[in-house]
Amino acid sequence: MVKCLSTFRGNGEKIFFHIFFCKNEKYLYGKNQKGNQGNVEKLRRKRSEMEYKSFIFEVRSRYREFRPSEQKAADIILNEDKRILDWTIEEFAQAAGVSQPTVIRFARALGLKGYRELKNKVLEEYARKKEEPDPAEILNYPVQKEDRIVDIPAKVIMTNIRHLEEVLKALSSYEFVRAVNALEKAENISVYAVENSSCTAEDFATKMTYIGKQVYFNKDGYMQKVNAKNLTERDVAIGISHTGQSRHTVDALRCAKESGAMTIAITNYQQALINKYADIILCTENTQYMYGNAIFSRSAQISLVDMLYLGVFLKNYDYYAEKLNNSWKNIQDLVYERDSRF
């Protein structure tokens, strides 16, 4: 069954394709050793909070659906300025730089009756957070000189969680659906990326290949450009660049567009250069903290290509499930039995 694939390992490396997530806590968080007990408990609480789906999270996930003026009101909520609890609707509107009717319209867009109910939602959110402080606020980047090494695991996990929430805020549902439809219909798919983004490109190419899609990825920037020149209108090209300025990636996507292929850009910035050559733009809005994009850009990128992969899979579930199972059977001789021991 497809659901078993995520539990196997081959030659000591984790198999890249996943349809269902493992629910075994030891597998998700590592062994429950004494030194990691505190971090495991924090992660359990965070998972419980995410299942609750907080009001702040709902505003983030629907951000792109709001009108530009309503987004200004949303920004006040997302900035988590506690002064809002004492503000009148007039003061809220003034702080957001919008009119009072816009504030009411924003509240109703969230399914609320008006400003009073909006304030109550915010009050409930702060009350919940007061009971259990957010570890991401306690353990926040950048890493400080006086930090303890033992705190790093929780810092990295919590920071990644916050950035993944930002992906939901930035991602356009309309553009995402367009990208899934284009990839599902594509005769050939080419992926262009360099440096850190090449990890994401290779992961995506591997997943798509297992379900029978014809996917090209080459780490050589010159070969990416050669490939782009040979695409047709039946193909799709994806350029992955956190900055959106990587020369090899931008040039390859430009060539693909000139060749008539449908082009998709996965980047962090709406105004990035690579978007000039993209028919579909998928933004992560992922803030850099350390070493440029080396630390946290990958988590956002990987999540986004996983969404695309699962979106394509869902378009023709039975067909792709059979393809995936056949691919799995073909590599059984490369995988040790689960009962194998050292």
DAVENQUI-V590977 format. One record per run of one state. SS is the DSSP state (A for helix, B for strand, O for the rest). FROM is the first residue (numbers start at 1). LEN is the number of residues. If there is no record, write none. Layout:
ss=SS from=FROM len=LEN
ss=SS from=FROM len=LEN
//
This chain:
ss=O from=1 len=1
ss=A from=2 len=6
ss=O from=8 len=1
ss=B from=9 len=2
ss=O from=11 len=2
ss=B from=13 len=2
ss=O from=15 len=10
ss=A from=25 len=5
ss=O from=30 len=4
ss=A from=34 len=19
ss=O from=53 len=2
ss=A from=55 len=7
ss=O from=62 len=1
ss=A from=63 len=3
ss=O from=66 len=2
ss=A from=68 len=11
ss=O from=79 len=3
ss=A from=82 len=5
ss=O from=87 len=2
ss=A from=89 len=8
ss=O from=97 len=3
ss=A from=100 len=10
ss=O from=110 len=5
ss=A from=115 len=17
ss=O from=132 len=3
ss=A from=135 len=4
ss=O from=139 len=10
ss=A from=149 len=22
ss=O from=171 len=2
ss=A from=173 len=13
ss=O from=186 len=3
ss=B from=189 len=4
ss=O from=193 len=4
ss=A from=197 len=14
ss=O from=211 len=4
ss=B from=215 len=3
ss=O from=218 len=3
ss=A from=221 len=9
ss=O from=230 len=6
ss=B from=236 len=5
ss=O from=241 len=6
ss=A from=247 len=12
ss=O from=259 len=3
ss=B from=262 len=6
ss=O from=268 len=5
ss=A from=273 len=5
ss=O from=278 len=2
ss=B from=280 len=4
ss=O from=284 len=13
ss=A from=297 len=19
ss=O from=316 len=1
ss=A from=317 len=14
ss=O from=331 len=1
ss=A from=332 len=3
ss=O from=335 len=8
//
